Amino acid sequence: MSIDPTDVPIGEREVRDAVERLKPWAHVTPVMTSRTLDARAGCSVFLKCENLQRVGAFKFRGAMNALLQLDEKARGKGVVTHSSGNHGQALALAGSLLKAPVTVVVPNSAPAIKQAAMKGYGATIRLCEPTLAAREAAVAEVVASAGSTLIHPFDDWNVIAGQATAAWELLDQAGPLDAVIVPVGGGGLISGTAIAVKARSPETLVIGVEPERADDARRSLISGEIEPSGDPRTIADGLRTSLGKRPFAVISRLVDRIETASESGIIDAARFLWERLKIVVEPSSAVVVAPILEHRIGLEGRRAGAILSGGNVDLSPFFDALAAKWL
Amino acid sequence: MSIDPTDVPIGEREVRDAVERLKPWAHVTPVMTSRTLDARAGCSVFLKCENLQRVGAFKFRGAMNALLQLDEKARGKGVVTHSSGNHGQALALAGSLLKAPVTVVVPNSAPAIKQAAMKGYGATIRLCEPTLAAREAAVAEVVASAGSTLIHPFDDWNVIAGQATAAWELLDQAGPLDAVIVPVGGGGLISGTAIAVKARSPETLVIGVEPERADDARRSLISGEIEPSGDPRTIADGLRTSLGKRPFAVISRLVDRIETASESGIIDAARFLWERLKIVVEPSSAVVVAPILEHRIGLEGRRAGAILSGGNVDLSPFFDALAAKWL
């Protein structure tokens, strides 16, 4: 597929602006290194800990960057999105900070705990049937009735520019990198990452990783058009979605390669990060570490950045078992 | 109980020396802060993340500091200790780094996974019956037969000076603190902490926290002599032991107060740290955060440091359940 350059209207300037715009609001998350990880990986790995971002995921960057670019009037009318996960929480927090009403359309199949988290930040939850049609109808109705602005979880240039700031910081913090490795879900994070990295360091590889069972980005790059993800059964719940049009335009032009991770590889990588690095990451983040541990990236002796996208995991089974044993 | 000052032969000088001595070997662990934690606690909390220390616990500081002070000949004859947990791993790593043979006397009731970790660093494991007499006999035999030097987990001035370096770093990293809060097990960490903190900032409170079910330090301070801990049933497995003589001499002189934490308070604090701060800490560390979250420290509006002593937790139940569900 040939891509008209005008398909991608954001670049270094928009990322730099987002970095400045987010300064008072988002955390500059730390970059972790580990001798144990480097020894296992055979290369120097720099982990950008977006699990330590506000709401526990990089999603706050994009949601906040988009909301900050609405004028007072638009903010007053509120914003709406659809999400069963981290973007909903991120927009809910952004709205509470900027006093903008937030409505999140949530499939009625979503866990109650996630709905509760969004409500905790003051968002209005609107349940819908778990279908694309029902979701789009619900969003359209909120837009029509309240004049709310849709802030899409990933198919939005302001959101993408916000997500780009994580990789921008990583380059500042880690120094020159031979590759930046990033998970692929709807494509907001990887497209922002690719824009940031290629603007500053064109020779640095940008490598996406997705679950084998949700390899729609890999298939889409082969066919040249967006291949639907279907409803893949993967533990990496943040990566089940199909690519957005805008992210796909960026990925087609700027991403060097897509790798995949098996379900057991994802679980092994998550366990490694929890057990050895003592950090809580969600499976959708661990996916980037799986091919590194399996030496499938081809970076032996080199310097690799990896974005750990979030750390929101349901810990109830673990702590309920502890309580049952000890209380 | 009146304590002769000569009871405590280490002070600022020994701590400074240990800081320098450990520089090439131990991590300067990060200090974490969290708006969410501060809001819940009503004060500014600075978490010294010793869960990110080598072997996942502060214990590496003391073991390495003690081993570094043995001459070549003594190192060549090896060292011995008794431990079913973090100190054994710490000494095993220290020995592997300095090419000193390490023997760890381990009660045969200790989990196989902990023995495997020590063996992984090259230590020799010597099993004994889980009684004090059997343990002491086994250690004495290794000392007699191989000429090994005992490096006690906590009742050793060089070990205590090593543990003191965590609080020393914390004061450098966090700036002035109104209190430093630290768990109490055998007393190595709290006594080192008290020496470091009172040397630099006498007005800073040093507060120990132990499980309600293992409140031997509290009872010992009341009676004026070391009260045995018994075999308390607490989830905080690192804090079940009785105080050592040397730590008790320091605690009696320099520690301002002992607080306790209930089992449910410990589990709630651990869950808070995992879920909101995205860090894996063991229950013996979470114990210091319990009274902070419960507003029982009396530090509202002040600045409190807390040492998260380690992060070694058996994650098998959690990841085995994930694997069973997804693979």
Interface residues (C-beta under 8 A of the other chain):
Chain A: P30 C49 N51 L52 G56 R233 T234 I235 E263 S264 I267 A270 R271 W274 E275 R276 L277 K278 I279 V280 V281 G311 L315 P317 F318 F319 A321 L322 A323 K325 W326 L327
Chain B: P30 C49 N51 L52 G56 T234 I235 E263 S264 I267 A270 R271 W274 E275 R276 L277 K278 I279 V280 V281 G311 L315 P317 F318 F319 A321 L322 A323 K325 W326 L327
